[in-house]
Amino acid sequence: ISKTIFRAFRKFYFQGFKSVFDLIQEKKINSSQEFTRKTREHTRAYLTVIFRDNFSEEMLEIFVAMLDPKEKMIPTTRETANIRKIVCQLLYKFNRYTLEELFSFPAFI
């Protein structure tokens, strides 16, 4: 059940995000650095609309990782790289322990 909920969560927010930002088109026309920067900007703007500035940088990284499960975007810090790794593991090979590790981040408290 947790796997289904996590993937439905990703799908729900990804559909909303796609309505304001054409992720596929941007990936085709921009370099990795430019694509990463623009995606972060648009994700931050999207989360601001949804959560009204009540979100953390960790939450931003979780959403960016859900949008980019193949890890094409460049992480900004070691911590963000770790968050991305956990989210990508959950999307490709879900297990309860990895989900609990993700929930240990302050973004979920």
DSSP file (Angstrom, degrees, kcal/mol; ACC not computed):
  #  RESIDUE AA STRUCTURE BP1 BP2  ACC     N-H-->O    O-->H-N    N-H-->O    O-->H-N    TCO  KAPPA ALPHA  PHI   PSI    X-CA   Y-CA   Z-CA
    1    1 A I     >        0   0    0      0, 0.0     4,-2.5     0, 0.0     5,-0.2   0.000 360.0 360.0 360.0 -41.4    0.0    0.0    0.0
    2    2 A S  H  >  +     0   0    0      1,-0.2     4,-2.7     2,-0.2     5,-0.2   0.886 360.0  52.8 -60.2 -39.5    2.8    2.4    0.9
    3    3 A K  H  > S+     0   0    0      2,-0.2     4,-2.4     1,-0.2    -1,-0.2   0.923 110.3  47.3 -62.3 -44.7    4.4    2.0   -2.6
    4    4 A T  H  > S+     0   0    0      2,-0.2     4,-2.3     1,-0.2    -2,-0.2   0.905 112.8  49.0 -63.9 -42.7    1.1    2.8   -4.3
    5    5 A I  H  X S+     0   0    0     -4,-2.5     4,-2.5     2,-0.2    -2,-0.2   0.927 111.5  49.4 -63.7 -44.9    0.6    5.9   -2.1
    6    6 A F  H  X S+     0   0    0     -4,-2.7     4,-2.1     1,-0.2    -2,-0.2   0.919 113.9  44.8 -61.7 -44.4    4.1    7.1   -2.7
    7    7 A R  H  X S+     0   0    0     -4,-2.4     4,-2.4     2,-0.2    -1,-0.2   0.849 112.5  51.1 -70.8 -33.2    3.8    6.7   -6.5
    8    8 A A  H  X S+     0   0    0     -4,-2.3     4,-2.8     2,-0.2    -2,-0.2   0.887 108.3  53.5 -67.9 -38.2    0.3    8.3   -6.5
    9    9 A F  H  X S+     0   0    0     -4,-2.5     4,-2.0     2,-0.2     5,-0.2   0.929 111.1  46.2 -58.4 -47.5    1.8   11.2   -4.5
   10   10 A R  H  X S+     0   0    0     -4,-2.1     4,-2.6     1,-0.2    -2,-0.2   0.932 113.5  48.3 -61.5 -47.0    4.5   11.6   -7.2
   11   11 A K  H  X S+     0   0    0     -4,-2.4     4,-2.3     2,-0.2    -2,-0.2   0.906 109.6  52.6 -63.1 -42.5    2.0   11.4  -10.1
   12   12 A F  H  X S+     0   0    0     -4,-2.8     4,-1.5     1,-0.2    -1,-0.2   0.947 116.4  37.6 -59.1 -51.3   -0.4   13.9   -8.5
   13   13 A Y  H  X S+     0   0    0     -4,-2.0     4,-2.4     1,-0.2    -1,-0.2   0.843 113.4  56.9 -73.0 -32.5    2.2   16.6   -8.0
   14   14 A F  H  X S+     0   0    0     -4,-2.6     4,-2.6    -5,-0.2    -1,-0.2   0.901 105.7  50.9 -65.3 -39.9    4.0   15.8  -11.3
   15   15 A Q  H  X S+     0   0    0     -4,-2.3     4,-1.0     2,-0.2    -1,-0.2   0.908 112.2  46.8 -64.0 -41.3    0.8   16.4  -13.3
   16   16 A G  H  < S+     0   0    0     -4,-1.5     4,-0.5    -5,-0.2     3,-0.4   0.898 112.5  50.0 -65.3 -40.6    0.2   19.7  -11.6
   17   17 A F  H >X S+     0   0    0     -4,-2.4     3,-1.5     1,-0.2     4,-1.5   0.903 105.4  56.5 -65.3 -41.4    3.8   20.7  -12.2
   18   18 A K  H 3< S+     0   0    0     -4,-2.6    -1,-0.2     1,-0.3    -2,-0.2   0.768  97.4  64.1 -62.4 -25.0    3.6   19.8  -15.9
   19   19 A S  T 3< S+     0   0    0     -4,-1.0    -1,-0.3    -3,-0.4    -2,-0.2   0.727 114.3  30.9 -72.3 -19.3    0.7   22.2  -16.3
   20   20 A V  T <4 S+     0   0    0     -3,-1.5     2,-0.3    -4,-0.5    -2,-0.2   0.558 126.7  34.8-111.3 -12.6    3.0   25.1  -15.4
   21   21 A F     <  -     0   0    0     -4,-1.5     2,-1.5    22,-0.0    -1,-0.3  -0.961  68.5-138.3-149.1 123.9    6.4   23.9  -16.7
   22   22 A D     >  +     0   0    0     -2,-0.3     4,-2.2     1,-0.2     5,-0.2  -0.641  26.2 178.0 -84.8  88.5    7.2   21.8  -19.8
   23   23 A L  H  > S+     0   0    0     -2,-1.5     4,-2.0     1,-0.2    -1,-0.2   0.885  75.4  50.8 -60.3 -44.4    9.9   19.5  -18.3
   24   24 A I  H  > S+     0   0    0      1,-0.2     4,-1.5     2,-0.2    -1,-0.2   0.930 111.7  46.5 -63.0 -47.8   10.4   17.4  -21.4
   25   25 A Q  H  > S+     0   0    0      1,-0.2     4,-1.7     2,-0.2    -1,-0.2   0.908 112.0  50.9 -63.1 -42.8   10.9   20.4  -23.7
   26   26 A E  H  X S+     0   0    0     -4,-2.2     4,-1.6     1,-0.2    -1,-0.2   0.872 106.6  55.3 -63.1 -36.9   13.3   22.1  -21.3
   27   27 A K  H  < S+     0   0    0     -4,-2.0    -1,-0.2     1,-0.2    -2,-0.2   0.867 108.9  48.8 -63.0 -36.4   15.3   18.9  -21.0
   28   28 A K  H  < S+     0   0    0     -4,-1.5    -1,-0.2     1,-0.2    -2,-0.2   0.858 117.8  36.6 -72.4 -36.6   15.8   18.9  -24.8
   29   29 A I  H  < S+     0   0    0     -4,-1.7     2,-0.3     2,-0.1    -2,-0.2   0.591 107.6  65.5 -99.3  -9.7   16.8   22.5  -25.3
   30   30 A N  S  < S-     0   0    0     -4,-1.6     2,-0.0    -5,-0.2     0, 0.0  -0.795  76.9-112.5-117.5 155.8   19.0   23.3  -22.2
   31   31 A S     >  -     0   0    0     -2,-0.3     4,-3.0     1,-0.1     5,-0.2  -0.252  43.5 -99.0 -70.0 168.8   22.3   22.1  -20.8
   32   32 A S  H  > S+     0   0    0      1,-0.2     4,-2.6     2,-0.2    42,-0.3   0.908 123.3  47.4 -58.7 -44.3   22.3   20.1  -17.6
   33   33 A Q  H  > S+     0   0    0      2,-0.2     4,-2.4     1,-0.2    -1,-0.2   0.927 115.2  44.2 -66.1 -44.3   23.2   23.1  -15.4
   34   34 A E  H  > S+     0   0    0      2,-0.2     4,-2.7     1,-0.2     5,-0.2   0.908 114.2  50.2 -66.5 -42.0   20.6   25.4  -17.0
   35   35 A F  H  X S+     0   0    0     -4,-3.0     4,-2.5     2,-0.2     5,-0.2   0.918 111.5  49.0 -61.5 -44.3   18.0   22.6  -16.9
   36   36 A T  H  X S+     0   0    0     -4,-2.6     4,-2.3    -5,-0.2    -2,-0.2   0.928 112.8  47.4 -61.0 -46.6   18.7   22.0  -13.2
   37   37 A R  H  X S+     0   0    0     -4,-2.4     4,-2.3     1,-0.2    -2,-0.2   0.932 114.5  45.2 -61.8 -47.9   18.5   25.7  -12.4
   38   38 A K  H  X S+     0   0    0     -4,-2.7     4,-2.7     2,-0.2     5,-0.2   0.896 112.5  51.1 -65.4 -40.3   15.2   26.3  -14.3
   39   39 A T  H  X S+     0   0    0     -4,-2.5     4,-2.6    -5,-0.2    -1,-0.2   0.914 110.7  48.8 -64.5 -42.2   13.7   23.1  -12.8
   40   40 A R  H  X S+     0   0    0     -4,-2.3     4,-2.7    -5,-0.2    -2,-0.2   0.925 112.1  49.5 -62.3 -44.0   14.6   24.2   -9.3
   41   41 A E  H  X S+     0   0    0     -4,-2.3     4,-2.3     1,-0.2    -2,-0.2   0.937 114.7  43.4 -59.4 -48.4   13.2   27.7   -9.9
   42   42 A H  H  X S+     0   0    0     -4,-2.7     4,-2.5     2,-0.2    -1,-0.2   0.863 113.5  51.2 -69.1 -35.8    9.9   26.3  -11.3
   43   43 A T  H  X S+     0   0    0     -4,-2.6     4,-2.8    -5,-0.2     5,-0.2   0.921 110.1  49.7 -66.4 -42.7    9.6   23.7   -8.5
   44   44 A R  H  X S+     0   0    0     -4,-2.7     4,-2.1     2,-0.2    -2,-0.2   0.921 112.9  47.1 -60.2 -44.1   10.1   26.4   -5.9
   45   45 A A  H  X S+     0   0    0     -4,-2.3     4,-1.8     2,-0.2    -2,-0.2   0.907 112.7  49.6 -64.4 -41.6    7.4   28.6   -7.5
   46   46 A Y  H  X S+     0   0    0     -4,-2.5     4,-1.9     1,-0.2    -2,-0.2   0.921 112.1  46.9 -63.5 -45.1    5.1   25.6   -7.7
   47   47 A L  H  X S+     0   0    0     -4,-2.8     4,-3.5     1,-0.2     5,-0.4   0.843 108.1  57.0 -67.2 -33.0    5.6   24.7   -4.1
   48   48 A T  H  X S+     0   0    0     -4,-2.1     4,-1.7    -5,-0.2    -1,-0.2   0.898 107.4  48.2 -63.7 -39.8    5.1   28.3   -3.1
   49   49 A V  H  < S+     0   0    0     -4,-1.8    -2,-0.2     2,-0.2    -1,-0.2   0.916 119.7  38.4 -64.8 -42.8    1.7   28.3   -4.7
   50   50 A I  H  < S+     0   0    0     -4,-1.9    -2,-0.2     1,-0.1    -3,-0.2   0.940 132.7  22.0 -74.7 -48.2    0.7   25.0   -3.0
   51   51 A F  H >< S-     0   0    0     -4,-3.5     3,-1.2    -5,-0.1    -3,-0.2   0.434  93.4-129.4-106.0  -1.2    2.3   25.5    0.4
   52   52 A R  T 3< S-     0   0    0     -4,-1.7    -4,-0.2    -5,-0.4    -3,-0.1   0.932  76.5 -46.4  52.0  56.1    2.6   29.3    0.7
   53   53 A D  T 3  S+     0   0    0     -6,-0.2     2,-0.4     1,-0.1    -1,-0.3   0.576 109.6 121.8  65.6  12.4    6.2   29.3    1.7
   54   54 A N    <   +     0   0    0     -3,-1.2     2,-0.3    -7,-0.2    -1,-0.1  -0.315  51.0  93.0 -97.4  49.8    5.6   26.6    4.3
   55   55 A F        -     0   0    0     -2,-0.4     2,-0.2     4,-0.0    52,-0.0  -0.973  64.5-133.4-139.5 155.5    8.2   24.2    2.8
   56   56 A S     >  -     0   0    0     -2,-0.3     4,-1.9    51,-0.1     5,-0.1  -0.482  31.0-105.2-101.6 172.1   11.8   23.5    3.5
   57   57 A E  H  > S+     0   0    0      1,-0.2     4,-2.3     2,-0.2     5,-0.2   0.837 121.7  58.1 -64.5 -32.5   14.8   23.1    1.1
   58   58 A E  H  > S+     0   0    0      2,-0.2     4,-2.2     1,-0.2    -1,-0.2   0.917 104.8  49.4 -63.3 -42.3   14.6   19.4    1.8
   59   59 A M  H  > S+     0   0    0      1,-0.2     4,-2.3     2,-0.2    -2,-0.2   0.909 109.0  53.2 -63.0 -40.9   11.0   19.3    0.6
   60   60 A L  H  X S+     0   0    0     -4,-1.9     4,-2.5     1,-0.2    -1,-0.2   0.926 109.8  48.3 -57.6 -45.2   12.1   21.1   -2.5
   61   61 A E  H  X S+     0   0    0     -4,-2.3     4,-2.5     1,-0.2    -1,-0.2   0.859 108.3  54.1 -66.0 -35.2   14.8   18.5   -3.1
   62   62 A I  H  X S+     0   0    0     -4,-2.2     4,-1.9     2,-0.2    -1,-0.2   0.926 111.3  45.2 -63.6 -43.8   12.3   15.7   -2.6
   63   63 A F  H  X S+     0   0    0     -4,-2.3     4,-1.7     2,-0.2    -2,-0.2   0.909 112.4  50.7 -66.7 -41.9   10.1   17.2   -5.3
   64   64 A V  H  X S+     0   0    0     -4,-2.5     4,-1.2     1,-0.2    -2,-0.2   0.918 110.7  50.1 -61.5 -42.3   13.0   17.8   -7.7
   65   65 A A  H  < S+     0   0    0     -4,-2.5     6,-0.2     1,-0.2    -1,-0.2   0.872 107.9  52.8 -65.0 -36.5   14.1   14.2   -7.2
   66   66 A M  H  < S+     0   0    0     -4,-1.9    -1,-0.2     1,-0.2    -2,-0.2   0.835 110.1  48.8 -67.7 -30.3   10.6   12.9   -7.9
   67   67 A L  H  < S+     0   0    0     -4,-1.7    -1,-0.2     1,-0.2    -2,-0.2   0.740 119.9  38.3 -76.5 -22.9   10.6   14.9  -11.1
   68   68 A D    ><  +     0   0    0     -4,-1.2     3,-1.8    -5,-0.2    -1,-0.2  -0.573  64.0 160.8-129.3  67.3   14.0   13.5  -12.1
   69   69 A P  T 3  S+     0   0    0      0, 0.0    -1,-0.1     0, 0.0    23,-0.1   0.686  74.3  61.4 -67.3 -16.7   14.2    9.9  -11.1
   70   70 A K  T 3  S-     0   0    0     -3,-0.1    -5,-0.0    -5,-0.0    -2,-0.0   0.405 108.4-123.9 -89.0   4.1   17.1    9.1  -13.4
   71   71 A E    <   +     0   0    0     -3,-1.8    -6,-0.1    -6,-0.2    14,-0.0   0.886  61.7 144.4  58.8  45.7   19.2   11.6  -11.6
   72   72 A K        +     0   0    0     -4,-0.1   -36,-0.1     2,-0.1     2,-0.1   0.774  48.6  83.3 -81.2 -28.7   20.1   13.8  -14.6
   73   73 A M  S    S-     0   0    0     -5,-0.2   -40,-0.1    -9,-0.1   -41,-0.1  -0.424  87.4-111.5 -79.2 154.9   20.0   17.0  -12.6
   74   74 A I        -     0   0    0    -42,-0.3    -1,-0.1    -2,-0.1    -2,-0.1  -0.736  27.0-132.1 -89.9 120.8   23.0   18.1  -10.6
   75   75 A P        -     0   0    0      0, 0.0     3,-0.1     0, 0.0     6,-0.0  -0.400   7.3-145.7 -68.7 150.6   22.6   18.0   -6.8
   76   76 A T  S    S+     0   0    0      1,-0.1     2,-0.3    -2,-0.1     3,-0.0   0.807  73.4  10.4 -89.4 -30.8   23.7   21.2   -5.0
   77   77 A T  S  > S-     0   0    0      1,-0.1     4,-1.9     0, 0.0     5,-0.1  -0.856  78.6-101.9-138.8 173.9   25.1   19.7   -1.8
   78   78 A R  H  > S+     0   0    0     -2,-0.3     4,-1.9     2,-0.2     5,-0.1   0.889 121.7  53.4 -64.5 -38.9   26.0   16.3   -0.3
   79   79 A E  H  > S+     0   0    0      1,-0.2     4,-2.2     2,-0.2    -1,-0.2   0.918 109.0  47.4 -63.5 -44.1   22.7   16.4    1.7
   80   80 A T  H  > S+     0   0    0      1,-0.2     4,-2.5     2,-0.2    -1,-0.2   0.862 109.1  54.9 -67.3 -33.4   20.6   17.0   -1.4
   81   81 A A  H  X S+     0   0    0     -4,-1.9     4,-2.2     2,-0.2    -1,-0.2   0.892 108.2  49.5 -63.7 -38.5   22.5   14.2   -3.2
   82   82 A N  H  X S+     0   0    0     -4,-1.9     4,-2.1     2,-0.2    -2,-0.2   0.912 110.8  48.7 -67.1 -43.0   21.5   11.9   -0.3
   83   83 A I  H  X S+     0   0    0     -4,-2.2     4,-2.5     1,-0.2     5,-0.2   0.930 111.9  49.8 -61.1 -45.8   17.8   12.9   -0.5
   84   84 A R  H  X S+     0   0    0     -4,-2.5     4,-2.7     1,-0.2     5,-0.2   0.909 109.0  52.1 -59.9 -43.1   17.8   12.4   -4.3
   85   85 A K  H  X S+     0   0    0     -4,-2.2     4,-2.1     1,-0.2    -1,-0.2   0.917 110.8  47.6 -60.4 -44.3   19.4    9.0   -3.9
   86   86 A I  H  X S+     0   0    0     -4,-2.1     4,-2.2     2,-0.2    -2,-0.2   0.930 113.2  47.0 -64.1 -46.7   16.7    7.9   -1.4
   87   87 A V  H  X S+     0   0    0     -4,-2.5     4,-2.1     1,-0.2    -2,-0.2   0.914 112.6  49.6 -63.1 -43.2   13.8    9.2   -3.5
   88   88 A C  H  X S+     0   0    0     -4,-2.7     4,-1.8     1,-0.2     5,-0.3   0.880 109.3  52.2 -65.0 -37.3   15.2    7.5   -6.7
   89   89 A Q  H  X S+     0   0    0     -4,-2.1     4,-3.3    -5,-0.2    -1,-0.2   0.912 109.2  50.7 -62.5 -41.6   15.7    4.2   -4.9
   90   90 A L  H  < S+     0   0    0     -4,-2.2     4,-0.2     1,-0.2    -2,-0.2   0.881 110.4  48.8 -64.0 -38.0   12.0    4.4   -3.7
   91   91 A L  H  < S+     0   0    0     -4,-2.1    -1,-0.2     2,-0.2    -2,-0.2   0.835 123.5  30.5 -72.6 -31.4   10.8    5.1   -7.2
   92   92 A Y  H  < S+     0   0    0     -4,-1.8     2,-0.3     1,-0.2    -2,-0.2   0.841 137.8  13.9 -96.1 -38.7   12.8    2.2   -8.8
   93   93 A K  S  < S-     0   0    0     -4,-3.3    -1,-0.2    -5,-0.3    -2,-0.2  -0.687  80.8-157.7-142.2  83.6   13.0   -0.4   -6.0
   94   94 A F        +     0   0    0     -2,-0.3     2,-0.3    -4,-0.2    -4,-0.1  -0.335  20.0 161.7 -68.3 137.0   10.6    0.4   -3.2
   95   95 A N     >  -     0   0    0      1,-0.1     4,-1.8    -2,-0.1     3,-0.3  -0.977  45.0-120.8-151.1 154.8   11.1   -0.9    0.3
   96   96 A R  H  > S+     0   0    0     -2,-0.3     4,-2.2     1,-0.2     5,-0.1   0.823 108.9  56.2 -62.5 -35.8    9.7    0.1    3.7
   97   97 A Y  H  > S+     0   0    0      2,-0.2     4,-1.8     1,-0.2    -1,-0.2   0.877 107.2  48.2 -68.8 -38.2   13.1    0.8    5.2
   98   98 A T  H  > S+     0   0    0     -3,-0.3     4,-2.1     2,-0.2    -1,-0.2   0.886 110.3  52.6 -68.1 -38.3   14.1    3.3    2.5
   99   99 A L  H  X S+     0   0    0     -4,-1.8     4,-2.3     1,-0.2    -2,-0.2   0.911 108.7  50.1 -62.2 -42.2   10.7    5.0    3.0
  100  100 A E  H  X S+     0   0    0     -4,-2.2     4,-0.6     1,-0.2    -1,-0.2   0.869 108.1  53.7 -63.4 -36.2   11.3    5.3    6.7
  101  101 A E  H >< S+     0   0    0     -4,-1.8     3,-0.7     1,-0.2     4,-0.3   0.907 109.0  48.6 -64.1 -41.5   14.7    6.8    6.0
  102  102 A L  H >< S+     0   0    0     -4,-2.1     3,-1.6     1,-0.2    -2,-0.2   0.903 107.8  54.9 -63.4 -41.5   13.0    9.4    3.8
  103  103 A F  H 3< S+     0   0    0     -4,-2.3    -1,-0.2     1,-0.3    -2,-0.2   0.619  93.0  72.5 -69.3 -11.3   10.5   10.2    6.5
  104  104 A S  T << S+     0   0    0     -3,-0.7    -1,-0.3    -4,-0.6    -2,-0.2   0.649  76.0  99.0 -77.6 -13.6   13.4   10.8    9.0
  105  105 A F  S X  S-     0   0    0     -3,-1.6     3,-2.2    -4,-0.3     4,-0.2  -0.486  86.3-119.2 -72.9 143.7   14.2   14.1    7.2
  106  106 A P  G >  S+     0   0    0      0, 0.0     3,-1.6     0, 0.0    -1,-0.1   0.696 106.1  77.6 -57.4 -19.9   12.7   17.2    8.9
  107  107 A A  G 3  S+     0   0    0      1,-0.3   -51,-0.1     2,-0.2    -4,-0.1   0.757  97.1  46.9 -62.2 -22.1   10.7   18.0    5.8
  108  108 A F  G <         0   0    0     -3,-2.2    -1,-0.3    -6,-0.2    -5,-0.1   0.396 360.0 360.0 -99.6   2.1    8.3   15.3    6.9
  109  109 A I    <         0   0    0     -3,-1.6    -1,-0.2    -4,-0.2    -2,-0.2   0.456 360.0 360.0 -93.9 360.0    8.0   16.4   10.5
